[in-house]
Amino acid sequence: MISVIEPATGEEMAQVHRAGTEDVDKAVAAAKAAFPAWRAVAPAERANLMHAMADALSNRASDLAETEARNAGKPISDAEGEIGMVVECFRYYAGAPERLLGKTIPVAGGVDMTFREPLGVVGLIVPWNFPLVIASWKVAPALAAGNTVVLKPAELTPLTALEMEKILLEAGLPEGVFNVVAGPGSVCGQRLVEHPDVAKVAFTGSTEIGRGIAEAAASTIKRVTLELGGKSANLVFADADVSAAAAAAPFAVFANAGQDCCARSRILVEAPVMDDFLSELEKTVRGMVVGDPLDRATQMGPLISSDHRESVAGFIEDESKIAFQGDCPDGPGFWFPPTVLAPMSNDDMASRDEIFGPVVCVIPFGDEEEAVRLANDTVYGLSGSIWTTNGAKALRVARGIDTGVLSINSNSSVRVSTPFGGFKQSGVGRELGPDALEHYTEVKNVFYSTEVG
């Protein structure tokens, strides 16, 4: 059995069956058996089923949000927003079955046409930091495109995925189309990647594990989508609204206790406004409410586990680099204060490695050219922000930064209708928006001769 721990208390919240290789094989077999009938479902009927699943998830939104808040340690308001996005994601992709259009291509001697065909059984492996919402980014387009699914949630946060399985079946999804296996990544995840009947693996997690998945998938030439690590930059230019940038910056890195691959964990500040920025930043950080995830006043919860808390603490080698910290509870649970390190160099370990916790490095820069160079001086390229009132500069810098998702005068990274994914070692492929559907289908080309018969 898996003992599911509540991060805010350190106590057991639930026990669930620990899946193993045999469970994965059964789930894949069920998905394979269900695939022919599911791909044959008429587009309009599949769209109606997607809407029914969205309705069913919406009806359970309150319960799912509370479970997510407790199991992942996230503020209840954040959890409610995430469950809202789960519902939105199913509704968005409900429009896909009737819009997966092919093309007709002018050729000599006949008609050439293309079709978008589902892949078959897809294995979806999701992380513990955003358990259900990231699952929906994969599950909804996969089902809409006509694939069948085996979903592996993280061992630490399996509860809402298991509830989703029940909810979708109750909404009318046929047996075998959607299957959940909750077990260790080294066992269940590895088996999904190696299984000969799995056509594609979509994974969200660390770059290290993603590298191993890509290598293992190569043996059967599996399609892969990898959404991996990040060390994103938040660029603040001297002509920006410094107060607004400083007020927004903490929530770009301390949201979800910094356990976010999109976290803007490097703040690059133009030297002339460095002192002003830090002064404004300190006001916001010291005012952050860190505490009980179910308290609506809470802005940041605990880290996911004791082991992870030790990992985060290990990045603060030199306490003299701590410019200031916020408060956090002393009692049971896996707490860590929001921490600002400044001034830092881009060569410091904390500035280069993905900490995945509420720690941000503030780094000065001299001019626009140096800002872009520092932003790009990382193996990652997932997200980032640019703060400036100069529109031409904003676009120059946005074009110069090698990253997949950028915001100007904002920290917003993710929308259901727009593509999400990274450059460099932050991943392969895109999730969300119409782009995701391309990763859950293959293009089939058919030539029909008009010269015979």
DASUL-V373380 format. One line per field, one symbol per residue. phi: phi as a letter, one per 40 degrees, with the letter a starting at -180 (. if undefined). Layout:
BEGIN
phi->???
END
This chain:
BEGIN
phi->.cccbcccbgbcbabbcccbdccccccccccccccdcccccddccccccccccccccccbdccccccccccbgbddcccccccdcdcdccccccccdcbcccbbbcacgibbbbbcbcchcbbbbbcccbdcccdccccccccdchcbbbbbccdcbccccccddcccccchccdgcbbbbbacccbccccccccccccabbbbiccccdcccccccccbfccbbbbbcaacbbcbccccccccccccddccbcdffgcaccdccbbcbcdcbdccccccccdccccccbiddcccccbabcccaccccccccccccbcccccabccacccchbcaccbbbacbbcccdccbcccgacbbbbbcbcadccdcccdccaccabaibbbacccccdcdccccccacbbbbfabcbbbdcbcbibcfccibgbbggccccccbabcbbbbbcbcbg
END
